[in-house]
Amino acid sequence: MHISAKTEYACVAILELASRFSDNAPVRIKDIAERHGIPNRFLVQILLQLKGAGLVISIRGASGGYRLAHSPKDISLGQVMAIVDGHANEVFQNSENSTPLSSVLLATWNQMLSQQTSQLHKISIADLLERSHGQSEAMYYI
């Protein structure tokens, strides 16, 4: 499974907005970018894409920023990933000749892709927030 930087940043941004969902206050792009080390300009593009898909809303003004448009329990990890990267629903054969060997390989890849997509859509942003509780912000190694 390959996760692009864009997808990772989008998921982190959604999780950050979800962690502040109950505050009902907008979160500034600068705050998300600085906290998570995401390039500001890249984050702007990602949030605009998520806004276009209806996952986030923007608030204008000096105290403006972004908020989730829906509860974290109603947004899935698979949904965010599909919006940002537009993951393919099917793998296609590259070789010109279809053989029993290439057919079984292609069918297996498509089955795995289907299972992966299904699992990602079962994981809500709220689930991920719950998993993050108890995780230390700073890790110290000796």
N, C-alpha and C positions, 0 to 999 in steps of 0.2 A: 504494500500500500504506500503510495507516494502522496505526501501532503505538501502542497505548495506553501510558500511563505504567505501569500495572499490569504489562503484558507486559514492558516494558523492565526494570522493577525485578526481576521474576521471573527473567528471563534473566541479569541481572547477578548476582543472588544465587546462581543455579545455577553460574555461571561462577566466582564467588568460592569456593563450596564445592568445585567441581571442582579449582580451583588448589591446594587443600589436601587433596585426596583421599588422597594417599599418606601424609600425616601420621596419618591415622586418628583425629585429635582433633577434637572438636566445635568449631564456630565460633559465637561468641556473636552474637546478633542485633545487639547494640550495635556490635560491630566492623564488621559488614557495612554497617550503616546509616551510621555515621560515615565510613567509607572512601569510600563511593559517594554520599553525600548523599541517602540514601533516608529518608523519614519513618519513624521507628521503628514506630509503630502500624500503618502501612500494610504494612510489611515483615512484621510478625507475622501479619497476615491472609493475606498471600501465601504465607508459609512453611507455615502451617496448611493451605492449599489444596494445596500441593505435597506435604505429608505425607499428606493424605487420598488423593492419587493414587498414593502409593507411591514418589515420586521422592526424598524426603528422609526422614530419621529424626531424631527429637529425643532428646536425652539430658538427663535432669533433673539437678538439683543445682547446686552452686556452680560447678563446672567444666563445666557442661552447655552445650548449644547444639544446633546442627544439623550433620548430615553427609549426604552423598549416600548413597542406598540402593543405588545401582548405579555401576558404573564410568562415567566420563565418555564413554567410547567407545560405551556402550550407551544413552545418552540423546541424543535428537535435539532440535535447536532447534524443529522443528515440533511435537514432542511437548510441550515446555514451553509453547509458545504456545497450543496447543489446550487444554491443561489450564486455563490461566489465563483466556483469553478465549473459549474454546469457539468457535473460528472456524467459520463456516458452511461446509458442503460444497457449497453451491449458491446461486446468485443467482436471485432470483425476480423476475418482471416486476411492475412497479407499475401500469402502465396497464391499463385495462379491456379494450381492444381489442388482440388479437394480430394483427400485420400481418407481412408478409415482412421489413420493415425492423426491427421490434422483435424478431422471432424471431432474425434473424441477429446482432443486437447481443447479445441474451441468451445465445445459444450461444457467442459469442466470449468474453463475460465468464466464463461457466462453464468454458470451455476454459482461459482464463488462470488462473482460480482453482485449477483442478486441477493445472496445471503449477507454480504457485507453491507449493501445498501439498506436492507431490511433491518439489520442490527443498528446501524447508525440512526435510523428513523425512530427506533425504540428508545433511544437515550435522549432524555429531555435536558435542557439547559439547567433546570432545577435539580435534576439528578447529579449533574456535574458539580453544581454549587454545593450540594450536600456532601459529595465526595471530597471537596476541597476543604471542608471544615476539619480542623485538626492538623492540616498541613502547615508546616512552619514557613513563614515568609523568608526567613534567612536560614541557610543550611551552613553549619560549621563542621569542618573536617579536621581531624588531628592527624 
